Amino acid sequence: MASPTTAVTRSLASDFLELTKPRITMLVTFTALVGFVMASPGGVSLSGLAATLAGTGLVASGSMVLNMLMERDVDALMRRTRGRPLPMGRLRPGDALGFGIALTALGALLLALTTNLLAMGVALLTWGSYLFAYTPLKTRTSLSTIVGAFPGALPPVIGWAAARNALEPGAYVLFAIMFLWQIPHFLAIAWIYREDYARGGFPMLPVLDPAGHITGRQAVANCLALLLVSVVPSFAGMTSRLYMWGASVLGVAFTAVAVVAATKRTTAAARALFLASVLYLALLSTLLLATRR
């Protein structure tokens, strides 16, 4: 049986881990992996990849911690976030501040020493734009979703920069795919939790558009744009022709789910769109890696 001290330590560690938003950090790290591998057609350096993922993950974790610190008051207003460590008072703001800065500094230093300064710079651009552009805009405008898609699309660019020490067309293609993917993904989440976002004072598009007509059109439009952009890697010589056909099928399927969500405009349909977005990204990324040249 665990002692009270051990139980407290485990609870404290769990709270600090929750501040890093592990699921989002894992997504960031995975897309950085895609960028690194796609930029390494001659063979992947496992040590370089490991260092890139570790550094990217640490910087991403730091940004998540500081984001939770900045949003602790509005988190307390929403049902799905009021149980987090900071709104509940299980951790002090000073603890979160120190933890977030330490993670960021360690990750940036690791990238600088083991990969290159360009990768570190892109990682810090991701960190800064997430915290000082996207986060404050979330309570001011529905356009924050578009702003937030910028840092969200940079992780594969970090991976590319770490592998090649250059920003080449392939990096921008991966950025565009991630950017467009995030819009229907974010809109689905905002649609599901629109009442909670309204309580927190976030003017997300589904909050301002309760009928869902504009939200649905935006989701479909971005899925169609993603369908077109997603086949570019084949034309750019990054993948085989098989990728083009697979990406086309995935894009049509994702768009079809978005059309259903736009037509039905229900929470269940939005949840289906969210799940489709996660599955789409996983399958498209796998296809990219499997057919790369």
Phi, psi and omega in degrees: 000133183290142178286160178303323180295318179296319180297319179294318179298316179296319180295319180295317179297321179296321179293317178296320178297320180298327179298333183277359182046069189307322182293319178291319179298322177296321178296316178301314182295320180296317181289332172294322176299316179301315180297318181295313182293319179296334179271005183236060182296335181276356182135139184270129173280111184295322179292320178294320178296314181299317180294320179296315181293320179295312181295316179296316180298321179293316178296319178297316179300318179299319179293323179295318180298313182290329174296316178297323178297314182293332184254016186298327181288316179286330175301326181292342182271343186254141184298319186283348182239352185290346178272004180293160187302320182286311177300327180279350179080013179285336175232149179271150179305321179298324178296317180294319180299311180297319180295315181295317179294319180297316179298316181297313182297317180296317180295316180297317179296319179298316178296318181295320185276332186250343177240265177198168183292332179296314179299318177298318180297318178294321178297318179288330173295319176300311180302310184292318181291328178292316186277322190250359172242299184294310185301310180292332181285341182301329180265005185242327186206150176290343178289354177301332178299318179291318178298318181293336178291340179293302177296329180293338181266355184277337182307317176296334176290324175300313180298317180296314180298321180295323182281325189244348185054038179200154174252107186247171182309322180300325179294321180289328176296314179296321177301313182297320179297313181294322181299309183292326179298325186292332185297303177296329178297310179295319181297323178297316179297314181296328178293315181297318186252029185300324179293321178293317178297324177296319178298324182277354179082023178265114181279059178293156184305315178296338176287318180281343184236068186300332179286338176086004183294310181292318179302315180297318180295321179295320179297315180294316182299318181287330174294320178295317177297320178297321178302318180289315183289329186294339180271355182301322180307326178292316180289336179272002178078015181276336184222172175280173179295333179303322179300317183302315180291318179295317179296324179296315179297315179297319180295319178295318180296316179297317179296322180297319178296320178296322178297318178298315180297320179292331181280314183281320179055048178240164178297321179297319179292322177294322178295322177296322178295319178299312180297321178296323180294319179295315180295319180301311183297319180297315182289320180295319179296317178299319179295320177301311183292324184285335185246010183296152179249000000 
